[in-house]
Amino acid sequence: MRVKDRLKKYFSFAAVFAVVMINIPAGAMAADGTDTALETERPAYIGILGVFKGIVSAVENAYGSYDPTVYENVIYGNEDVTLNIQDDPAARAEIIIPTYTHIEEHINIDKETRDFEELTEYLEENVDIFDRDSFKIDEEKISKTRDDYFISYYYTVNGFMTTHNIGVHCENNIPTEYSINLPDNMIDFYSGRTISADDVPETVIDEAKAEALKDINEGEYKGLRIISQTVTPRIYEDGYKYLRVRTIFEYEDDGEVYQSPHIFEYRLPDKWQG
């Protein structure tokens, strides 16, 4: 499911909320059982609803009104020709609203050395679906400077990192709670949708790195120097597969030297898509 589809679903929920709130009778009694009417509270509700309605309008202007039975159904030429509604795990995927579970025990981690062994062991013991072979930490998303951050273990199938994860919230470098952001049909969801990352030849990986460098060079950086390149096979919910190339490079600007990351998505050939 692409980002715009997820946005439309979320904002449809916001629209329902708006309708309910708008239909509160102007003279409804306050929740505390007193005789105070909601007349004074109503302007505040209307203000909030205005924000929701504005967001929904912006999404609908960009992508059209949301209908859960329509998937980009477009007519070209002959009005009798329509597209069939997609019916596969990606189309049936539910919106995942994470719930957080508090971590009662103290867990030692070391962000600087990337030592998360105790945390991994805790999840293995407390989360039924978790196992260290199927869930891999995306270290790129761990903040290097903040003490309030997330450690995300992404579900990985045949070496391809998916968009689904178990996220652990850390405060002052101590894990405090975790959330499970996985669809109920996750196993079926990716069944038959991927090849093994080991089947991606080195020539394709090298080409992905070269394309990433071309993309950087288009920026016309002065004194450009490549520090490192890492490649991670990834897969979206609809089966789209790509190589994520993260390049760290240095460049000069007004006599100063800066270091910067660059992210590039290299689409894998059609024979590995879907």
RAZIRA-V934879 format. One record per residue. N is the residue number from 1. RES is the residue in one letter. PHI is phi as a letter, one per 40 degrees, with the letter a starting at -180 (NA if undefined). OMEGA is omega in radians with two decimals (* if undefined). Layout:
n = <N:N>
res = <RES:RES>
phi = <PHI:PHI>
omega = <OMEGA:OMEGA>
//
This chain:
n = <1:2:3:4:5:6:7:8:9:10:11:12:13:14:15:16:17:18:19:20:21:22:23:24:25:26:27:28:29:30:31:32:33:34:35:36:37:38:39:40:41:42:43:44:45:46:47:48:49:50:51:52:53:54:55:56:57:58:59:60:61:62:63:64:65:66:67:68:69:70:71:72:73:74:75:76:77:78:79:80:81:82:83:84:85:86:87:88:89:90:91:92:93:94:95:96:97:98:99:100:101:102:103:104:105:106:107:108:109:110:111:112:113:114:115:116:117:118:119:120:121:122:123:124:125:126:127:128:129:130:131:132:133:134:135:136:137:138:139:140:141:142:143:144:145:146:147:148:149:150:151:152:153:154:155:156:157:158:159:160:161:162:163:164:165:166:167:168:169:170:171:172:173:174:175:176:177:178:179:180:181:182:183:184:185:186:187:188:189:190:191:192:193:194:195:196:197:198:199:200:201:202:203:204:205:206:207:208:209:210:211:212:213:214:215:216:217:218:219:220:221:222:223:224:225:226:227:228:229:230:231:232:233:234:235:236:237:238:239:240:241:242:243:244:245:246:247:248:249:250:251:252:253:254:255:256:257:258:259:260:261:262:263:264:265:266:267:268:269:270:271:272:273:274>
res = <M:R:V:K:D:R:L:K:K:Y:F:S:F:A:A:V:F:A:V:V:M:I:N:I:P:A:G:A:M:A:A:D:G:T:D:T:A:L:E:T:E:R:P:A:Y:I:G:I:L:G:V:F:K:G:I:V:S:A:V:E:N:A:Y:G:S:Y:D:P:T:V:Y:E:N:V:I:Y:G:N:E:D:V:T:L:N:I:Q:D:D:P:A:A:R:A:E:I:I:I:P:T:Y:T:H:I:E:E:H:I:N:I:D:K:E:T:R:D:F:E:E:L:T:E:Y:L:E:E:N:V:D:I:F:D:R:D:S:F:K:I:D:E:E:K:I:S:K:T:R:D:D:Y:F:I:S:Y:Y:Y:T:V:N:G:F:M:T:T:H:N:I:G:V:H:C:E:N:N:I:P:T:E:Y:S:I:N:L:P:D:N:M:I:D:F:Y:S:G:R:T:I:S:A:D:D:V:P:E:T:V:I:D:E:A:K:A:E:A:L:K:D:I:N:E:G:E:Y:K:G:L:R:I:I:S:Q:T:V:T:P:R:I:Y:E:D:G:Y:K:Y:L:R:V:R:T:I:F:E:Y:E:D:D:G:E:V:Y:Q:S:P:H:I:F:E:Y:R:L:P:D:K:W:Q:G>
phi = <NA:c:c:c:c:c:c:c:c:d:c:c:c:c:c:c:d:c:c:c:c:c:c:c:d:c:b:d:c:c:c:c:g:c:c:c:c:c:d:c:c:d:d:c:c:c:c:c:c:c:c:d:c:c:c:d:c:c:c:c:c:c:b:g:c:c:b:c:c:b:b:f:c:b:b:b:g:c:c:c:c:b:c:c:c:c:b:a:d:c:c:c:c:c:c:c:b:c:b:b:b:c:c:c:c:c:b:c:b:b:c:c:c:g:c:b:c:c:c:c:c:c:c:c:c:b:b:d:c:c:a:c:c:b:b:b:c:c:c:c:c:c:c:c:b:c:c:b:a:b:b:b:c:c:c:b:b:f:g:c:c:c:c:c:a:b:b:b:c:b:b:f:g:b:c:b:a:b:b:b:b:b:c:c:c:d:c:c:d:b:c:g:c:a:c:c:c:c:c:c:c:d:c:c:c:c:c:c:c:c:c:c:c:c:c:c:c:c:c:f:c:c:g:c:a:c:c:a:b:b:b:b:c:b:a:c:c:c:g:c:b:a:b:c:b:b:b:b:b:b:a:b:a:f:g:b:b:b:b:a:c:b:b:b:b:b:c:c:d:d:c:b:c:g>
omega = <-3.13:-3.08:-3.07:3.10:3.13:3.12:-3.09:3.10:3.14:-3.07:3.01:3.04:3.12:3.13:3.10:3.10:-3.12:-3.13:3.14:-3.08:-3.12:-3.08:3.00:-3.13:-3.09:-3.10:-3.11:-3.11:3.11:-3.05:-3.08:3.07:3.13:-3.14:-3.12:-3.13:-3.12:-3.12:-3.09:3.13:-3.03:3.12:3.12:3.11:-3.10:3.11:3.12:-3.12:3.11:3.10:3.13:-3.11:3.09:3.12:-3.13:3.13:-3.14:3.13:-3.13:3.09:-3.10:-2.98:-3.08:3.14:-3.08:3.02:-3.04:-3.14:-3.09:3.11:3.10:-3.11:-3.02:3.11:3.08:3.07:-3.07:-3.06:3.12:-3.12:3.12:3.11:3.09:3.07:3.14:3.14:3.10:-3.09:-3.13:-3.14:-3.08:-3.09:-3.14:3.01:-3.10:3.06:-3.02:2.98:-3.03:3.08:-3.11:3.09:-3.04:-3.03:3.11:-3.13:3.13:3.02:3.09:-3.08:-3.08:-3.13:-3.11:3.09:-3.13:-3.05:-3.13:3.12:3.11:3.11:3.12:-3.13:3.10:-3.11:-2.98:-3.14:-3.00:-3.02:-3.02:2.88:-2.99:3.14:-3.08:-3.12:-3.08:3.12:3.00:-3.03:3.13:-3.05:3.10:-3.12:3.11:-3.02:-3.07:3.05:3.09:-3.01:3.12:2.93:-3.05:3.05:-3.08:3.07:-3.08:-3.14:-3.13:3.10:3.12:3.12:-3.13:3.10:-3.07:-3.01:2.92:-3.06:3.14:3.12:-3.13:3.05:-3.08:3.10:3.06:3.09:-3.07:-3.13:3.10:3.10:3.12:-3.08:-3.04:3.06:3.14:-3.10:-2.99:-3.11:3.10:-3.07:-3.07:-3.13:3.12:-3.07:-3.05:2.98:3.05:3.10:3.12:-3.14:3.10:-3.07:3.14:3.14:3.12:3.11:3.11:3.12:3.11:3.11:-3.13:3.11:3.10:3.12:3.09:-3.12:3.11:-3.09:3.10:3.12:3.10:3.10:3.12:3.11:-3.07:3.09:-3.11:3.12:-3.11:3.03:3.06:-3.09:3.13:3.05:-3.11:-3.13:3.05:-3.08:-3.10:3.11:3.12:-3.07:-3.13:3.04:3.12:-3.10:3.10:-3.10:3.02:-3.11:3.07:3.07:-3.11:3.09:-3.13:3.09:3.12:3.11:-3.12:3.07:-3.04:3.01:3.10:-3.12:-3.13:3.09:3.14:-3.11:3.10:-3.09:-3.07:-3.07:3.13:-3.11:3.06:*>
//
